[in-house]
Amino acid sequence: MRRFPVLVMALLGAAGMVQAQPSEWFLGVAFRGSYTTTSKVFYNPDSPTPEIRNEHNIFDNIYGGGVEVRLQNLADNYFFALTIEYLSKLHEQTQLVALSNPPRTLPVTDGFQIIPVELGLNMFIPLGSEKVRLAMGGGLGAYFGNRIFSVAGVDARQLKQAVGYGIHVESSFDYRVNSRFSVRGEMRFRDPEILTESRFDESTVQYNGIIVAFPDDPFKSRINVNGLTFSFGLVVDIF
């Protein structure tokens, strides 16, 4: 992940060149919504037993939104891209929970929030059209995650900020409506893994006349967003 700060410096350096040579650089901002096909949450990521370590829940159909800033030199065929996105998914259901002996059926809220921050270098593919542009590329990303988990109304708070790192690849399709506005569709693949550590706020709770005890020790989870992300949005050329 040593390349991540290098890409940050490269983007900042390129931004500085905009002011020095405004006629050769332009900045575009895209506002978009996104749909991610699937993800997983692993409940025992540190278990020495493979079967227990691989126990997970699947979270499909994740919706989000974000902003992408592109910085391009008109004389070249490449551009830098900085993307910030927000993804969130929750399951609310009643299920068998093995917090006490014997296990009991309790209401559970399970899910996550993730903020991907990605830097990429992309290149346009020549199509011979002024209105239609196709680009492909990839880069590095930092993924800030928050595990959401509660049982019988008692929250398990995340003890510290969890960050995962990874790479992404993408392809995008732009259709220029006029000199300032375009519409953009994009397909992106990322595979970050974010390790979280949480602890229940309370040691016991009374639910339907039964005392439910919660473990005092913190527990870990691993969030893996490994599905395809499709996005669609509006692009505004600033200068």
C-alpha positions, 0 to 999 in steps of 0.5 A: 500500500506504499503506492497510495500516498504516491498517488495522492501526491500525484493528484495534488501535483496535477491539481497544482498544474491546473492553475499554472496551465489552465488552457491544458487541464480541465476538471470534471465532477460527477454525481452518481448513484451506485448499485453493488451486487453482493458482499459478505460479513464473516463472523469468526475471522480469527478462528483456527478452524476453516469451517468456523472461520468461513461462516458468513452472511451474504448481503446482496443489493447494496445501494449507495452514492458518491462523487468523482472528480476527474482531472485531465490534460487535454493534450494527453489521453489519460486522466486522474480520478478521485472517487468518494462513495458511501455504501450501506446495507442492513438486515433486520430479522428474528433469528436463533442467537447462541449468546446464552445457554440454551440459544434463544430466538431474538431480534437482530440487526446486522450490516455495515457502512463503508466509505470507499476513497479511491484514486485511479489512473485511467485512459480513454479508448479512441472511438472517433466520436466527440459525444461518446467516450469510453475509458478503462483503468484502475488504482488503489483505495482506502475503505473505511468501515463500520460494522452495525450489529445489535441483538434485542436492542443492545448495540455492539459498538465498534471500538475503533475506526476500521480501514481496509486497503485494496485495488480496483479496476473500472470501465466507464462510458460517457455521453456528452449532452452539451459542452458542460454536461455529460451522463456517465455509466460505470462498472467497477470491481473492488475486493476490500476486506475490512477487519472490525472489532466491537463490544456490546454496550450492556452485559444483560438485557431483559427480553420477553421476560427472559434475561439475556447475557452478552459476552464482555469480551470484544469480538471481531468481524470481517467485511468483504465487498466483492461484488460488481458495482454499477453506477450512473450519474451526471457529469459537470465540467468545471473548467 
